[in-house]
Amino acid sequence: MSITEILTNIKPLSRKQIAWRAAQDVVDGSYVNLGIGIPTLIANYVVPDKEVVYHSENGLLGVGPPPKPGKEALDLVNASKQLVTLRAGGSYFNTAESFAMMRGKHLTSVFMGAFQVSEHGDLANWATNDKGLMPSIGGAMDLSVGCKKVGVLMNQLTQDGQLRILKECSYPLTAKGVVKRLYTDLAVIDVTPAGLVVREKIVNLEFAVLQQLSEAKLRLADDWCELVPPEIL
């Protein structure tokens, strides 16, 4: 069965649903950095009774939701250049202090996007082999080695159907062996010393089909469960 035929028979998660699933793993009392792309949506789905402090690498701690119309402060932006607010008790500071927080393991976790992830947890998310695309390092290298836990949110395949979960990354590495958990539009996968373990997979997706969509070898956990997110518009 071709990849095109496989994708016509299943309903992958939306970007918002991927973010929702990752949000369920955000720990109460944690300090969290959210990367550009799907990860920025995570803050929308963390339950209100959890106290979470969001960090932005450009120098913000205590990042709040987007401002209401007419209440924008143009000097308050996150690393994605999006206008944000600052929660009570929040602060802003220079980039050197922000990177010291990242490198010093003061952040509980970071959620990032990726171009590729290897079976060893190697991360490639700052450059491709396309010379026509400008690479973008940002703070990814510092965050990936400085945070206590690294989660990656991405679609299982590229837009042109290429595999992203590989035996070895073919793109330049951001960091080696740092990814702990993958949240894709098809499954939740842990990176363990024994290899990649599928903890959850979407409804009606056979494990053999999921394996076909990953170059790296997968193992289905004995206590795996179905991934059933809410309908999110």
Accessible surface in RSA format (square Angstrom, percent):
REM  Atomic radii and reference values for relative SASA: ProtOr
REM  Chains: A
REM  Algorithm: Lee & Richards
REM  Probe-radius: 1.40
REM  Slices: 20
REM RES _ NUM      All-atoms   Total-Side   Main-Chain    Non-polar    All polar
REM                ABS   REL    ABS   REL    ABS   REL    ABS   REL    ABS   REL
RES MET A   1   140.48  72.8  78.73  52.1  61.76 147.0  83.83  71.3  56.65  75.1
RES SER A   2    58.15  49.1  44.68  59.6  13.47  31.0  50.62 107.8   7.53  10.6
RES ILE A   3    50.77  28.9  47.16  35.1   3.62   8.7  47.16  34.0   3.62   9.8
RES THR A   4    99.11  70.5  95.32  96.6   3.80   9.1  62.22  83.6  36.90  55.8
RES GLU A   5    92.16  52.9  90.55  68.5   1.61   3.8  35.03  67.8  57.13  46.6
RES ILE A   6     2.57   1.5   1.43   1.1   1.14   2.7   2.37   1.7   0.19   0.5
RES LEU A   7    68.23  38.0  56.86  40.7  11.37  28.6  57.04  40.1  11.18  30.1
RES THR A   8   104.13  74.1  67.25  68.2  36.89  87.9  65.77  88.3  38.36  58.0
RES ASN A   9    99.43  68.6  70.50  68.1  28.93  69.6  29.90  72.0  69.53  67.2
RES ILE A  10    24.43  13.9   6.07   4.5  18.36  44.3  12.66   9.1  11.77  31.9
RES LYS A  11   151.99  74.2 138.81  85.2  13.19  31.4 107.29  96.6  44.71  47.6
RES PRO A  12    48.55  35.4  37.99  34.6  10.56  38.4  37.99  31.4  10.56  65.6
RES LEU A  13    15.43   8.6   7.12   5.1   8.31  20.9   7.19   5.1   8.24  22.2
RES SER A  14    50.71  42.9  38.59  51.5  12.12  27.9  49.70 105.8   1.01   1.4
RES ARG A  15   128.02  53.8 124.16  63.3   3.86   9.2  50.60  69.2  77.42  46.9
RES LYS A  16    79.82  38.9  79.57  48.8   0.25   0.6  43.79  39.4  36.03  38.4
RES GLN A  17    16.47   9.2  16.47  12.0   0.00   0.0   0.85   1.8  15.62  11.8
RES ILE A  18     0.57   0.3   0.15   0.1   0.42   1.0   0.57   0.4   0.00   0.0
RES ALA A  19     0.00   0.0   0.00   0.0   0.00   0.0   0.00   0.0   0.00   0.0
RES TRP A  20    57.92  23.2  57.92  28.0   0.00   0.0  42.71  22.8  15.22  24.7
RES ARG A  21    21.84   9.2  21.84  11.1   0.00   0.0   7.03   9.6  14.81   9.0
RES ALA A  22     0.00   0.0   0.00   0.0   0.00   0.0   0.00   0.0   0.00   0.0
RES ALA A  23     1.48   1.4   0.00   0.0   1.48   3.4   0.00   0.0   1.48   3.9
RES GLN A  24    67.70  37.9  47.08  34.4  20.62  49.1  23.31  49.6  44.40  33.7
RES ASP A  25    36.98  25.9  21.92  21.8  15.06  35.6  11.13  26.2  25.84  25.8
RES VAL A  26     2.67   1.8   0.00   0.0   2.67   6.4   1.70   1.5   0.97   2.6
RES VAL A  27    93.87  61.8  88.29  79.9   5.58  13.4  92.29  80.2   1.58   4.3
RES ASP A  28    86.30  60.4  69.04  68.7  17.25  40.8  22.67  53.4  63.62  63.5
RES GLY A  29    51.02  62.9   0.00   N/A  51.02  62.9  29.50  81.0  21.52  48.2
RES SER A  30     3.56   3.0   1.25   1.7   2.32   5.3   3.49   7.4   0.08   0.1
RES TYR A  31    92.52  43.2  92.52  52.6   0.00   0.0  47.52  35.7  45.00  55.5
RES VAL A  32     0.17   0.1   0.17   0.2   0.00   0.0   0.17   0.1   0.00   0.0
RES ASN A  33     3.56   2.5   3.56   3.4   0.00   0.0   0.00   0.0   3.56   3.4
RES LEU A  34    34.47  19.2  15.26  10.9  19.21  48.3  15.26  10.7  19.21  51.7
RES GLY A  35    14.62  18.0   0.00   N/A  14.62  18.0  14.62  40.1   0.00   0.0
RES ILE A  36   117.91  67.1 103.53  77.1  14.38  34.7 103.53  74.6  14.38  39.0
RES GLY A  37    29.64  36.6   0.00   N/A  29.64  36.6  25.01  68.6   4.63  10.4
RES ILE A  38    13.34   7.6  11.60   8.6   1.74   4.2  11.60   8.4   1.74   4.7
RES PRO A  39     1.02   0.7   1.02   0.9   0.00   0.0   1.02   0.8   0.00   0.0
RES THR A  40    36.73  26.1  22.71  23.0  14.02  33.4  14.93  20.0  21.80  33.0
RES LEU A  41    41.44  23.1  41.42  29.6   0.02   0.0  41.44  29.1   0.00   0.0
RES ILE A  42     0.00   0.0   0.00   0.0   0.00   0.0   0.00   0.0   0.00   0.0
RES ALA A  43    43.34  39.8  25.68  39.6  17.66  40.2  25.80  36.3  17.54  46.5
RES ASN A  44    98.98  68.3  64.71  62.5  34.27  82.5  19.98  48.1  79.00  76.4
RES TYR A  45    47.18  22.0  34.36  19.5  12.82  33.4  32.63  24.5  14.55  17.9
RES VAL A  46    21.44  14.1   6.38   5.8  15.05  36.3   6.97   6.1  14.47  39.2
RES VAL A  47    66.37  43.7  62.14  56.3   4.23  10.2  64.28  55.8   2.09   5.7
RES PRO A  48   138.56 101.0 103.65  94.5  34.91 126.9 115.04  95.0  23.52 146.2
RES ASP A  49   125.70  88.1  90.48  90.1  35.22  83.3  52.29 123.1  73.41  73.2
RES LYS A  50    58.88  28.7  45.66  28.0  13.22  31.5  31.40  28.3  27.47  29.3
RES GLU A  51   129.63  74.4 123.15  93.2   6.48  15.4  46.57  90.1  83.06  67.8
RES VAL A  52    15.63  10.3   2.71   2.5  12.92  31.1   2.71   2.4  12.92  35.0
RES VAL A  53    37.02  24.4  35.51  32.2   1.51   3.6  37.02  32.2   0.00   0.0
RES TYR A  54    18.69   8.7  18.21  10.4   0.48   1.2  16.96  12.7   1.73   2.1
RES HIS A  55     5.39   2.9   0.00   0.0   5.39  13.8   0.00   0.0   5.39   6.3
RES SER A  56     7.53   6.4   4.46   6.0   3.07   7.1   6.75  14.4   0.77   1.1
RES GLU A  57    34.21  19.6  33.72  25.5   0.49   1.2   4.87   9.4  29.34  24.0
RES ASN A  58    57.10  39.4  39.59  38.3  17.51  42.2  28.34  68.2  28.76  27.8
RES GLY A  59     2.03   2.5   0.00   N/A   2.03   2.5   0.39   1.1   1.64   3.7
RES LEU A  60     7.35   4.1   7.35   5.3   0.00   0.0   7.35   5.2   0.00   0.0
RES LEU A  61    35.63  19.8  35.63  25.5   0.00   0.0  35.63  25.0   0.00   0.0
RES GLY A  62     6.67   8.2   0.00   N/A   6.67   8.2   6.67  18.3   0.00   0.0
RES VAL A  63    19.08  12.6  16.80  15.2   2.28   5.5  16.80  14.6   2.28   6.2
RES GLY A  64     8.37  10.3   0.00   N/A   8.37  10.3   2.28   6.3   6.09  13.6
RES PRO A  65    74.87  54.6  66.29  60.4   8.58  31.2  74.22  61.3   0.65   4.1
RES PRO A  66    98.13  71.5  85.81  78.2  12.32  44.8  85.81  70.8  12.32  76.6
RES PRO A  67    22.78  16.6   6.18   5.6  16.61  60.4   7.57   6.2  15.22  94.6
RES LYS A  68   158.79  77.5 154.23  94.6   4.56  10.9  98.89  89.0  59.91  63.8
RES PRO A  69   125.40  91.4 105.39  96.1  20.01  72.7 107.04  88.4  18.36 114.1
RES GLY A  70    71.91  88.7   0.00   N/A  71.91  88.7  37.05 101.7  34.86  78.1
RES LYS A  71   159.37  77.7 137.85  84.6  21.52  51.2  86.02  77.4  73.35  78.1
RES GLU A  72    77.78  44.7  51.35  38.8  26.43  62.9  13.50  26.1  64.27  52.5
RES ALA A  73    39.00  35.9  31.51  48.6   7.49  17.0  38.03  53.6   0.97   2.6
RES LEU A  74   145.24  80.9 123.82  88.6  21.42  53.8 124.11  87.2  21.13  56.9
RES ASP A  75   121.03  84.8  88.69  88.3  32.34  76.5  48.40 113.9  72.64  72.4
RES LEU A  76    27.48  15.3  27.44  19.6   0.04   0.1  27.48  19.3   0.00   0.0
RES VAL A  77    41.23  27.1  39.84  36.1   1.39   3.3  39.84  34.6   1.39   3.8
RES ASN A  78    22.36  15.4  21.58  20.9   0.78   1.9   6.97  16.8  15.39  14.9
RES ALA A  79    28.42  26.1  17.11  26.4  11.31  25.7  19.57  27.6   8.84  23.4
RES SER A  80    29.64  25.0   8.24  11.0  21.40  49.3   9.44  20.1  20.19  28.3
RES LYS A  81   163.90  80.0 141.37  86.7  22.54  53.7 102.32  92.1  61.58  65.6
RES GLN A  82    89.01  49.8  83.77  61.2   5.23  12.5  34.33  73.1  54.68  41.5
RES LEU A  83    60.66  33.8  51.34  36.7   9.32  23.4  51.34  36.1   9.32  25.1
RES VAL A  84     8.51   5.6   7.32   6.6   1.19   2.9   7.32   6.4   1.19   3.2
RES THR A  85    41.92  29.8  41.06  41.6   0.86   2.0  38.87  52.2   3.05   4.6
RES LEU A  86    50.52  28.1  24.10  17.2  26.42  66.4  24.15  17.0  26.37  71.0
RES ARG A  87   126.03  52.9 115.34  58.8  10.69  25.4  41.06  56.1  84.97  51.5
RES ALA A  88   113.51 104.4  69.84 107.8  43.67  99.3  82.84 116.7  30.67  81.2
RES GLY A  89    87.36 107.7   0.00   N/A  87.36 107.7  43.50 119.4  43.86  98.2
RES GLY A  90    24.41  30.1   0.00   N/A  24.41  30.1   3.77  10.3  20.64  46.2
RES SER A  91    49.52  41.8  45.28  60.4   4.24   9.8  37.44  79.7  12.07  16.9
RES TYR A  92   149.29  69.7 127.13  72.3  22.16  57.7  82.34  61.9  66.95  82.5
RES PHE A  93    39.30  19.7  16.08  10.0  23.22  60.4  29.49  17.9   9.81  28.1
RES ASN A  94    91.46  63.1  78.20  75.6  13.26  31.9  42.93 103.3  48.53  46.9
RES THR A  95    71.05  50.5  68.15  69.1   2.90   6.9  43.43  58.3  27.62  41.7
RES ALA A  96    77.26  71.0  57.89  89.3  19.37  44.1  67.77  95.4   9.50  25.2
RES GLU A  97    91.34  52.4  87.93  66.5   3.41   8.1  32.91  63.7  58.43  47.7
RES SER A  98     0.00   0.0   0.00   0.0   0.00   0.0   0.00   0.0   0.00   0.0
RES PHE A  99    33.93  17.0  33.93  21.0   0.00   0.0  33.93  20.6   0.00   0.0
RES ALA A 100    58.65  53.9  48.07  74.2  10.58  24.1  54.67  77.0   3.98  10.6
RES MET A 101    46.56  24.1  45.66  30.2   0.90   2.1  43.40  36.9   3.16   4.2
RES MET A 102     0.00   0.0   0.00   0.0   0.00   0.0   0.00   0.0   0.00   0.0
RES ARG A 103   148.54  62.4 127.05  64.8  21.49  51.2  44.52  60.8 104.02  63.0
RES GLY A 104    38.99  48.1   0.00   N/A  38.99  48.1  23.64  64.9  15.35  34.4
RES LYS A 105   109.77  53.6 103.90  63.7   5.87  14.0  82.83  74.6  26.94  28.7
RES HIS A 106   119.37  65.2 101.16  70.3  18.21  46.6  63.58  65.5  55.79  64.9
RES LEU A 107     2.87   1.6   2.87   2.1   0.00   0.0   2.87   2.0   0.00   0.0
RES THR A 108    43.17  30.7  42.28  42.9   0.89   2.1  31.19  41.9  11.98  18.1
RES SER A 109    10.87   9.2  10.87  14.5   0.00   0.0   6.58  14.0   4.29   6.0
RES VAL A 110     0.21   0.1   0.00   0.0   0.21   0.5   0.00   0.0   0.21   0.6
RES PHE A 111     9.92   5.0   9.92   6.1   0.00   0.0   9.92   6.0   0.00   0.0
RES MET A 112     6.66   3.4   6.63   4.4   0.03   0.1   6.41   5.5   0.25   0.3
RES GLY A 113    22.52  27.8   0.00   N/A  22.52  27.8  18.41  50.5   4.12   9.2
RES ALA A 114    12.15  11.2   0.00   0.0  12.15  27.6   2.31   3.2   9.84  26.1
RES PHE A 115    72.95  36.5  71.48  44.3   1.46   3.8  71.89  43.6   1.05   3.0
RES GLN A 116    12.81   7.2  12.81   9.4   0.00   0.0   1.77   3.8  11.03   8.4
RES VAL A 117     0.00   0.0   0.00   0.0   0.00   0.0   0.00   0.0   0.00   0.0
RES SER A 118     0.00   0.0   0.00   0.0   0.00   0.0   0.00   0.0   0.00   0.0
RES GLU A 119    47.28  27.1  43.55  32.9   3.73   8.9   7.63  14.8  39.66  32.4
RES HIS A 120    96.20  52.6  78.68  54.7  17.51  44.8  60.84  62.7  35.36  41.1
RES GLY A 121     0.00   0.0   0.00   N/A   0.00   0.0   0.00   0.0   0.00   0.0
RES ASP A 122     7.23   5.1   7.23   7.2   0.00   0.0   0.00   0.0   7.23   7.2
RES LEU A 123     0.00   0.0   0.00   0.0   0.00   0.0   0.00   0.0   0.00   0.0
RES ALA A 124     0.00   0.0   0.00   0.0   0.00   0.0   0.00   0.0   0.00   0.0
RES ASN A 125    29.44  20.3  12.20  11.8  17.24  41.5   3.00   7.2  26.44  25.6
RES TRP A 126    49.25  19.8  45.28  21.9   3.97   9.3  46.26  24.7   2.99   4.9
RES ALA A 127     8.34   7.7   5.88   9.1   2.46   5.6   8.34  11.7   0.00   0.0
RES THR A 128    33.80  24.0  16.10  16.3  17.70  42.2  15.43  20.7  18.37  27.8
RES ASN A 129    98.38  67.8  71.26  68.9  27.12  65.3  38.41  92.4  59.97  58.0
RES ASP A 130    75.69  53.0  63.17  62.9  12.52  29.6  24.39  57.4  51.30  51.2
RES LYS A 131   211.10 103.0 170.35 104.5  40.75  97.0 121.28 109.2  89.82  95.7
RES GLY A 132    71.58  88.3   0.00   N/A  71.58  88.3  38.28 105.1  33.30  74.6
RES LEU A 133   111.11  61.9 101.74  72.8   9.37  23.6 102.98  72.3   8.13  21.9
RES MET A 134   177.89  92.1 146.04  96.6  31.85  75.8 109.79  93.3  68.10  90.2
RES PRO A 135    72.83  53.1  56.24  51.3  16.59  60.3  59.90  49.5  12.93  80.4
RES SER A 136    83.54  70.6  69.96  93.4  13.58  31.3  41.91  89.2  41.63  58.3
RES ILE A 137    81.88  46.6  73.72  54.9   8.16  19.7  73.72  53.1   8.16  22.1
RES GLY A 138    53.39  65.8   0.00   N/A  53.39  65.8  35.26  96.8  18.13  40.6
RES GLY A 139     1.76   2.2   0.00   N/A   1.76   2.2   0.00   0.0   1.76   3.9
RES ALA A 140    15.59  14.3  12.63  19.5   2.96   6.7  14.00  19.7   1.59   4.2
RES MET A 141    61.65  31.9  61.01  40.4   0.64   1.5  32.95  28.0  28.70  38.0
RES ASP A 142    24.09  16.9  21.71  21.6   2.38   5.6   2.52   5.9  21.57  21.5
RES LEU A 143     4.71   2.6   4.71   3.4   0.00   0.0   4.71   3.3   0.00   0.0
RES SER A 144     2.44   2.1   0.00   0.0   2.44   5.6   0.00   0.0   2.44   3.4
RES VAL A 145    83.29  54.8  69.85  63.2  13.44  32.4  73.30  63.7   9.99  27.1
RES GLY A 146     1.21   1.5   0.00   N/A   1.21   1.5   1.21   3.3   0.00   0.0
RES CYS A 147     8.18   6.2   0.00   0.0   8.18  19.2   0.00   0.0   8.18   8.8
RES LYS A 148   134.74  65.7 106.23  65.2  28.51  67.9  61.82  55.6  72.92  77.7
RES LYS A 149    90.57  44.2  89.85  55.1   0.72   1.7  53.51  48.2  37.06  39.5
RES VAL A 150     2.63   1.7   2.47   2.2   0.16   0.4   2.47   2.1   0.16   0.4
RES GLY A 151     3.38   4.2   0.00   N/A   3.38   4.2   2.48   6.8   0.91   2.0
RES VAL A 152     0.00   0.0   0.00   0.0   0.00   0.0   0.00   0.0   0.00   0.0
RES LEU A 153     2.21   1.2   0.00   0.0   2.21   5.5   0.00   0.0   2.21   5.9
RES MET A 154     4.89   2.5   2.10   1.4   2.79   6.6   4.89   4.2   0.00   0.0
RES ASN A 155    56.55  39.0  55.65  53.8   0.90   2.2   4.06   9.8  52.48  50.7
RES GLN A 156     1.82   1.0   1.82   1.3   0.00   0.0   1.82   3.9   0.00   0.0
RES LEU A 157    16.99   9.5  10.21   7.3   6.78  17.0  10.21   7.2   6.78  18.2
RES THR A 158    37.85  26.9  30.74  31.2   7.11  16.9  31.61  42.5   6.25   9.4
RES GLN A 159   197.97 110.7 153.77 112.4  44.20 105.2  65.42 139.3 132.55 100.5
RES ASP A 160   109.29  76.6  79.84  79.5  29.45  69.6  49.66 116.9  59.64  59.5
RES GLY A 161    23.65  29.2   0.00   N/A  23.65  29.2  15.72  43.1   7.93  17.8
RES GLN A 162   106.74  59.7 105.31  77.0   1.43   3.4  29.12  62.0  77.62  58.9
RES LEU A 163    49.84  27.8  39.83  28.5  10.01  25.2  39.83  28.0  10.01  26.9
RES ARG A 164    43.93  18.4  43.93  22.4   0.00   0.0   0.25   0.3  43.68  26.5
RES ILE A 165     0.00   0.0   0.00   0.0   0.00   0.0   0.00   0.0   0.00   0.0
RES LEU A 166    18.52  10.3  18.52  13.3   0.00   0.0  18.52  13.0   0.00   0.0
RES LYS A 167   111.25  54.3 111.25  68.3   0.00   0.0  53.59  48.2  57.67  61.4
RES GLU A 168   105.90  60.8  96.47  73.0   9.42  22.4  54.26 105.0  51.64  42.2
RES CYS A 169    23.27  17.6   0.14   0.2  23.13  54.4   0.14   0.4  23.13  24.9
RES SER A 170    73.92  62.5  47.96  64.0  25.96  59.8  47.87 101.9  26.05  36.5
RES TYR A 171    59.83  27.9  54.25  30.9   5.59  14.5  15.02  11.3  44.82  55.2
RES PRO A 172    52.11  38.0  39.33  35.9  12.78  46.5  51.46  42.5   0.65   4.0
RES LEU A 173    63.73  35.5  44.94  32.1  18.79  47.2  44.94  31.6  18.79  50.6
RES THR A 174    11.51   8.2   0.00   0.0  11.51  27.4   0.29   0.4  11.22  17.0
RES ALA A 175    10.14   9.3   1.17   1.8   8.97  20.4  10.14  14.3   0.00   0.0
RES LYS A 176   154.63  75.4 133.95  82.2  20.69  49.3  75.87  68.3  78.77  83.9
RES GLY A 177    39.82  49.1   0.00   N/A  39.82  49.1  17.73  48.6  22.10  49.5
RES VAL A 178    18.89  12.4  14.16  12.8   4.73  11.4  17.62  15.3   1.27   3.4
RES VAL A 179     1.75   1.2   0.00   0.0   1.75   4.2   0.00   0.0   1.75   4.8
RES LYS A 180    98.51  48.1  93.82  57.6   4.69  11.2  48.62  43.8  49.89  53.1
RES ARG A 181    40.53  17.0  40.53  20.7   0.00   0.0   2.99   4.1  37.54  22.8
RES LEU A 182     0.00   0.0   0.00   0.0   0.00   0.0   0.00   0.0   0.00   0.0
RES TYR A 183     2.78   1.3   2.66   1.5   0.11   0.3   1.31   1.0   1.46   1.8
RES THR A 184     1.26   0.9   0.00   0.0   1.26   3.0   0.00   0.0   1.26   1.9
RES ASP A 185    17.36  12.2  17.36  17.3   0.00   0.0   0.06   0.2  17.29  17.2
RES LEU A 186     1.79   1.0   1.79   1.3   0.00   0.0   1.79   1.3   0.00   0.0
RES ALA A 187     0.11   0.1   0.00   0.0   0.11   0.3   0.00   0.0   0.11   0.3
RES VAL A 188     0.63   0.4   0.63   0.6   0.00   0.0   0.63   0.5   0.00   0.0
RES ILE A 189     0.00   0.0   0.00   0.0   0.00   0.0   0.00   0.0   0.00   0.0
RES ASP A 190    20.39  14.3  20.39  20.3   0.00   0.0   5.33  12.5  15.06  15.0
RES VAL A 191    24.83  16.3   9.96   9.0  14.87  35.8   9.96   8.7  14.87  40.3
RES THR A 192    33.53  23.9  23.00  23.3  10.53  25.1  26.26  35.3   7.27  11.0
RES PRO A 193   154.62 112.7 108.11  98.6  46.50 169.0 122.03 100.7  32.59 202.5
RES ALA A 194    86.10  79.2  45.83  70.7  40.27  91.6  58.07  81.8  28.04  74.3
RES GLY A 195    23.14  28.5   0.00   N/A  23.14  28.5  21.98  60.3   1.16   2.6
RES LEU A 196     2.24   1.2   0.00   0.0   2.24   5.6   0.00   0.0   2.24   6.0
RES VAL A 197     1.27   0.8   1.27   1.1   0.00   0.0   1.27   1.1   0.00   0.0
RES VAL A 198     0.00   0.0   0.00   0.0   0.00   0.0   0.00   0.0   0.00   0.0
RES ARG A 199    77.81  32.7  76.15  38.8   1.66   3.9  21.33  29.2  56.48  34.2
RES GLU A 200    23.82  13.7  23.82  18.0   0.00   0.0   2.19   4.2  21.64  17.7
RES LYS A 201    19.56   9.5  19.56  12.0   0.00   0.0   2.04   1.8  17.52  18.7
RES ILE A 202     6.30   3.6   5.48   4.1   0.81   2.0   5.48   3.9   0.81   2.2
RES VAL A 203    62.47  41.1  54.58  49.4   7.89  19.0  54.72  47.5   7.75  21.0
RES ASN A 204   124.92  86.1  94.10  90.9  30.82  74.2  29.24  70.4  95.68  92.5
RES LEU A 205     2.22   1.2   0.28   0.2   1.94   4.9   1.08   0.8   1.14   3.1
RES GLU A 206   117.54  67.5 116.18  87.9   1.36   3.2  38.05  73.6  79.49  64.9
RES PHE A 207    54.96  27.5  52.00  32.2   2.96   7.7  52.00  31.5   2.96   8.5
RES ALA A 208    75.88  69.8  62.27  96.1  13.61  31.0  66.87  94.2   9.01  23.9
RES VAL A 209    33.59  22.1  33.06  29.9   0.53   1.3  33.59  29.2   0.00   0.0
RES LEU A 210     0.00   0.0   0.00   0.0   0.00   0.0   0.00   0.0   0.00   0.0
RES GLN A 211    48.84  27.3  47.02  34.4   1.82   4.3  37.10  79.0  11.74   8.9
RES GLN A 212    83.11  46.5  63.97  46.7  19.15  45.6  36.84  78.4  46.28  35.1
RES LEU A 213     0.00   0.0   0.00   0.0   0.00   0.0   0.00   0.0   0.00   0.0
RES SER A 214     5.53   4.7   0.00   0.0   5.53  12.7   0.00   0.0   5.53   7.7
RES GLU A 215    80.77  46.4  65.35  49.4  15.42  36.7  21.16  40.9  59.61  48.7
RES ALA A 216     0.00   0.0   0.00   0.0   0.00   0.0   0.00   0.0   0.00   0.0
RES LYS A 217   159.64  77.9 151.64  93.0   8.00  19.1 106.64  96.0  53.00  56.5
RES LEU A 218     4.53   2.5   0.00   0.0   4.53  11.4   0.29   0.2   4.24  11.4
RES ARG A 219   120.19  50.5 117.31  59.8   2.88   6.9  65.58  89.6  54.61  33.1
RES LEU A 220    48.92  27.2  36.10  25.8  12.81  32.2  36.10  25.4  12.81  34.5
RES ALA A 221     3.11   2.9   1.35   2.1   1.76   4.0   2.06   2.9   1.05   2.8
RES ASP A 222   148.28 103.9 110.97 110.5  37.31  88.2  42.06  99.0 106.22 105.9
RES ASP A 223   113.68  79.6  88.25  87.8  25.44  60.1  48.52 114.2  65.17  65.0
RES TRP A 224    90.40  36.3  72.41  35.0  17.99  42.2  52.03  27.7  38.36  62.2
RES CYS A 225    65.29  49.4  60.47  67.4   4.82  11.3  35.19  89.2  30.10  32.5
RES GLU A 226    91.74  52.7  73.96  56.0  17.79  42.4  20.11  38.9  71.64  58.5
RES LEU A 227     6.37   3.5   3.76   2.7   2.60   6.5   4.85   3.4   1.52   4.1
RES VAL A 228    98.47  64.8  77.32  70.0  21.15  51.0  78.03  67.8  20.44  55.4
RES PRO A 229    22.12  16.1  11.32  10.3  10.81  39.3  11.56   9.5  10.56  65.7
RES PRO A 230    59.14  43.1  46.79  42.6  12.36  44.9  58.46  48.3   0.68   4.2
RES GLU A 231   141.51  81.2 113.65  86.0  27.86  66.3  62.83 121.5  78.68  64.2
RES ILE A 232    39.24  22.3  20.09  15.0  19.15  46.2  23.07  16.6  16.18  43.9
RES LEU A 233   186.91 104.1 153.20 109.6  33.72  84.8 174.02 122.2  12.90  34.7
END  Absolute sums over single chains surface
CHAIN  1 A    12219.1       9580.4       2638.7       7121.7       5097.4
END  Absolute sums over all chains
TOTAL         12219.1       9580.4       2638.7       7121.7       5097.4
